[in-house]
């Protein structure tokens, strides 16, 4: 009977060791699955962040291109304005009638128009419409 008891004890120990190893393996697999899940979530967040970064870089490049285009346009408009001003000044120097016309006083309605502040938004427009000194139509 001692052999049978020894065999049962050995069998019990083998079962106990096998069960402990199985529990340890299951826990390791659960930790590995959790680590894989966290890695996948991290990679997904990284991809989203990279997409945001790429769109911000694209936006910055587009804005830089727009700034360059606007600077070129502004330079062209400045050249045109200075050329026109030079032409006007040249014409005034050359033409006596134009010089006399340029020296005359502007009509009162135009002077009031020039004295009004620039309208720079909806509130300023509303205030300018409510102005107590509206422009009068020209009389013939």
C-alpha positions as CSV (number, residue, x, y, z in Angstrom):
1,X,0.0,0.0,0.0
2,X,2.9,2.3,0.5
3,X,3.7,2.0,-3.2
4,X,0.2,3.0,-4.0
5,X,0.3,5.9,-1.6
6,X,3.7,7.0,-3.0
7,X,2.3,6.8,-6.6
8,X,-0.8,8.8,-5.6
9,X,1.4,11.4,-3.9
10,X,3.6,11.6,-7.0
11,X,0.6,11.8,-9.2
12,X,-0.9,14.5,-7.0
13,X,2.4,16.4,-7.1
14,X,2.6,16.1,-10.9
15,X,-1.0,17.3,-11.2
16,X,-0.3,20.2,-8.8
17,X,2.8,21.2,-10.7
18,X,1.0,20.9,-14.1
19,X,-1.9,23.0,-12.8
20,X,0.6,25.6,-11.4
21,X,2.4,25.7,-14.7
22,X,-0.9,26.0,-16.6
23,X,-1.9,28.9,-14.3
24,X,1.4,30.6,-14.9
25,X,1.1,30.1,-18.6
26,X,-2.4,31.5,-18.7
27,X,-1.4,34.6,-16.7
28,X,1.6,35.1,-19.0
29,X,-0.7,34.9,-22.0
30,X,-3.1,37.4,-20.5
31,X,-0.2,39.8,-19.8
32,X,1.0,39.3,-23.4
33,X,-2.5,39.9,-24.8
34,X,-2.8,43.1,-22.7
35,X,0.6,44.3,-23.8
36,X,-0.4,43.6,-27.5
37,X,-3.6,45.5,-27.0
38,X,-1.8,48.5,-25.5
39,X,0.7,48.4,-28.3
40,X,-2.0,48.4,-30.9
41,X,-3.8,51.3,-29.1
42,X,-0.5,53.2,-28.9
43,X,0.2,52.7,-32.6
44,X,-3.3,53.9,-33.4
45,X,-2.8,57.0,-31.3
46,X,0.6,57.6,-33.0
47,X,-1.0,57.2,-36.4
48,X,-3.7,59.8,-35.5
49,X,-1.1,62.2,-34.1
50,X,1.0,61.8,-37.2
51,X,-2.0,62.5,-39.4
52,X,-2.7,65.7,-37.4
53,X,1.0,66.7,-37.7
54,X,1.0,66.1,-41.4
55,X,-2.2,68.2,-41.9
56,X,-0.7,71.0,-39.8
57,X,2.5,70.9,-41.9
58,X,0.3,71.0,-45.1
59,X,-1.6,74.0,-43.7
60,X,1.6,75.8,-42.8
61,X,3.0,75.2,-46.3
62,X,-0.2,76.4,-47.9
63,X,-0.2,79.5,-45.7
64,X,3.4,80.2,-46.6
65,X,2.6,79.9,-50.3
66,X,-0.4,82.3,-49.8
67,X,1.8,84.8,-48.0
68,X,4.3,84.7,-50.8
69,X,1.6,85.2,-53.4
70,X,0.1,88.1,-51.4
71,X,3.5,89.7,-51.1
72,X,4.0,89.4,-54.8
73,X,0.6,90.9,-55.4
74,X,1.2,93.7,-53.0
75,X,4.5,94.5,-54.6
76,X,2.8,94.6,-58.0
77,X,0.0,96.8,-56.7
78,X,2.5,99.1,-55.1
79,X,4.4,99.4,-58.4
80,X,1.1,100.1,-60.3
81,X,0.1,102.7,-57.7
82,X,3.5,104.5,-57.8
83,X,3.4,104.4,-61.6
84,X,-0.1,105.9,-61.7
85,X,0.9,108.6,-59.1
86,X,4.0,109.4,-61.2
87,X,1.8,109.7,-64.3
88,X,-0.6,111.9,-62.6
89,X,2.1,114.2,-61.3
90,X,3.7,114.3,-64.7
91,X,0.4,115.2,-66.3
92,X,-0.2,117.9,-63.7
93,X,3.2,119.4,-64.5
94,X,2.6,119.3,-68.2
95,X,-1.1,120.3,-68.5
96,X,-2.1,123.7,-67.2
97,X,-5.9,122.9,-67.3
98,X,-5.4,119.7,-65.3
99,X,-3.2,121.6,-62.8
100,X,-5.9,124.2,-62.4
101,X,-8.6,121.6,-62.0
102,X,-6.5,119.7,-59.4
103,X,-6.1,122.8,-57.4
104,X,-9.8,123.6,-57.1
105,X,-11.8,122.9,-54.0
106,X,-13.8,119.7,-53.8
107,X,-17.6,119.9,-53.5
108,X,-19.0,119.8,-49.9
109,X,-20.5,116.4,-50.3
110,X,-17.2,114.9,-51.3
111,X,-15.4,116.7,-48.5
112,X,-17.9,115.2,-46.0
113,X,-17.4,111.8,-47.6
114,X,-13.6,112.1,-47.1
115,X,-14.0,113.2,-43.5
116,X,-16.0,110.1,-42.5
117,X,-14.0,107.4,-40.8
118,X,-13.5,104.2,-42.6
119,X,-16.1,101.5,-42.1
120,X,-14.3,98.5,-40.6
121,X,-17.1,96.1,-39.7
122,X,-20.8,95.6,-39.2
123,X,-21.0,97.8,-36.1
124,X,-19.1,100.7,-37.8
125,X,-21.4,100.3,-40.9
126,X,-24.5,100.4,-38.7
127,X,-23.2,103.5,-37.0
128,X,-22.3,105.2,-40.3
129,X,-25.9,104.5,-41.6
130,X,-27.3,106.1,-38.4
131,X,-25.0,109.1,-38.8
132,X,-27.0,112.3,-38.2
133,X,-25.3,114.1,-41.2
134,X,-26.3,112.0,-44.3
135,X,-25.0,113.0,-47.6
136,X,-27.4,115.0,-49.7
137,X,-28.0,114.3,-53.4
138,X,-26.4,116.8,-55.8
139,X,-28.8,119.5,-57.0
140,X,-28.8,120.8,-60.5
